[in-house]
Amino acid sequence: MPEIEISAMTFGPFGLGHQDGKAVMVPNAVAGDRLEVTIEAERRDYSLARIREIVRPSPERRTAPCPYLPRCGGCDWQHIEYAAQVRFKSEMIARELNHALDAAIDPDALVTPAPAEFGYRSRIRLKVGPKGVLGFHEANSNAIVQIDSCMVAEPEIRMPLHLARSLGKHVEEIEVVRDDAREVQVAYLKKPADAEDLRRARNVLEADRSIAGIVLRSGARRDTIGETAVSIELEHGLIIEVDADLFSQVNRAQNQKLVATVMAMAEIHEATPLLDLYCGAGNFSLPAARRGARVTGVDAEAGAVAAASSNAARLGFKDAQFVAMKASETAEFLHRARYRPEVVILDPPRTGALDLMAPIVKLKPRVMVYVSCDVTTLARDLRHLLRAGYKISSVRGFDFFPNTHHVEIAAQVLLT
């Protein structure tokens, strides 16, 4: 069997080595490992392999503390010492952006570590199997690995066994969401809830006073029982109320650091015209409005826009308005309306915002802050901005998801 040295990590479960000049991708590897591997698949530009034997472990390798690994597919980097995880993420961001954009980003301390590598998730979404079995998918499989607890979830998060067993075969997933005072459970059903589903969920709520509310969802259909909103502190003294089944960042402590950084990058002053695309429930819009910006927030999710509007009204932010519309349609509309934001913030999904780059450039904002969870699509979209006369001023990473390869990135670009 061939032996290879793992020289780098990738954004995924793979370590990268080489054999006869060809890249070899190996899951569960660590940079610095010397491995005997079995080649399992050949691609044009690389090979896929699995570890047959660890000949010499990397100094950064550790035994994963979670008892459900390596079967569970959730934490694909838990076998790496945490300080090394952060360093690898910094190196990967810098390597990708420097290569794609001919930039000169220093990887040293590029990513801000999480305050804790375990117990950080304020929400977890569990698969539900036969007889109310709860767990996560096995790596590269639809099989469910049954768990009794999750090390990366906040300690107060409980397994929703009663709701899973009560709803039985009608439920596919259950998400448990917490704030400092309450717990909400969100059940994702195979079909819209009927009277019996509602009765069973109500019984669960009445039997367990620790649950503040339950949401039953199937596609666009949404039924609620009890109190289903949670409180989120975006920054010191700024608390919003958001329905538990709407998107919110799972790592609340890191999100506060991200919000502070984005606000600094946005260079907001009193009455700054600011456009927040993919605004969600106002994660950046509301802190910007608090600083005096005249905010227009846009998101395709009507529920998130309603939450942002409601929180802005409650907090007295009169210069914050929110629109439920696809971001690409809004950018074109605002251009035709001769709207000229000084600042644009965008936080798109993993697929990025390629269709928005041309419309945004037409708006000619002085500052753009692009928040991304995928460095490849970030690099692709930034390339368009650089060609249009913008320059990268600052890049910061935030480790929202310790023990996984995922990372949040904020990039500031300025019009030259």
Stockholm file with secondary structure:
# STOCKHOLM 1.0

chainA/1-416         MPEIEISAMTFGPFGLGHQDGKAVMVPNAVAGDRLEVTIEAERRDYSLARIREIVRPSPERRTAPCPYLPRCGGCDWQHIEYAAQVRFKSEMIARELNHALDAAIDPDALVTPAPAEFGYRSRIRLKVGPKGVLGFHEANSNAIVQIDSCMVAEPEIRMPLHLARSLGKHVEEIEVVRDDAREVQVAYLKKPADAEDLRRARNVLEADRSIAGIVLRSGARRDTIGETAVSIELEHGLIIEVDADLFSQVNRAQNQKLVATVMAMAEIHEATPLLDLYCGAGNFSLPAARRGARVTGVDAEAGAVAAASSNAARLGFKDAQFVAMKASETAEFLHRARYRPEVVILDPPRTGALDLMAPIVKLKPRVMVYVSCDVTTLARDLRHLLRAGYKISSVRGFDFFPNTHHVEIAAQVLLT
#=GR chainA/1-416 SS CCEEECCEECSSSEEEEEETTEEEEEETCCTTCEEEEEEEEECSSEEEEEEEEEEECCTTBCCCSCTTTTTBSSCTTTTBCHHHHHHHHHHHHHHHHHHHHCCCCCCTTCEECCSCSSSCBSEEEEEECGGGCEEEEBTTSSCEEECSCCTTBCTTCCCCHHHHHHHGGGEEEEEEEECSSCEEEEEEESSCCCHHHHHHHHHHHHHCTTEEEEEEEETTEEEEEECCEEEEEEETTEEEEEETTSCCCSCHHHHHHHHHHHHHHHTCCTTCEEEEETCTTTTTHHHHHHTTCEEEEEESCHHHHHHHHHHHHHHTCTTEEEEESCHHHHHHHHHHTTCCCSEEEECCCTTCCHHHHHHHHHHCCSEEEEEESCHHHHHHHHHHHHHTTEEEEEEEEECSSTTSSCCEEEEEEEEC
#=GC SS_cons         CCEEECCEECSSSEEEEEETTEEEEEETCCTTCEEEEEEEEECSSEEEEEEEEEEECCTTBCCCSCTTTTTBSSCTTTTBCHHHHHHHHHHHHHHHHHHHHCCCCCCTTCEECCSCSSSCBSEEEEEECGGGCEEEEBTTSSCEEECSCCTTBCTTCCCCHHHHHHHGGGEEEEEEEECSSCEEEEEEESSCCCHHHHHHHHHHHHHCTTEEEEEEEETTEEEEEECCEEEEEEETTEEEEEETTSCCCSCHHHHHHHHHHHHHHHTCCTTCEEEEETCTTTTTHHHHHHTTCEEEEEESCHHHHHHHHHHHHHHTCTTEEEEESCHHHHHHHHHHTTCCCSEEEECCCTTCCHHHHHHHHHHCCSEEEEEESCHHHHHHHHHHHHHTTEEEEEEEEECSSTTSSCCEEEEEEEEC
//
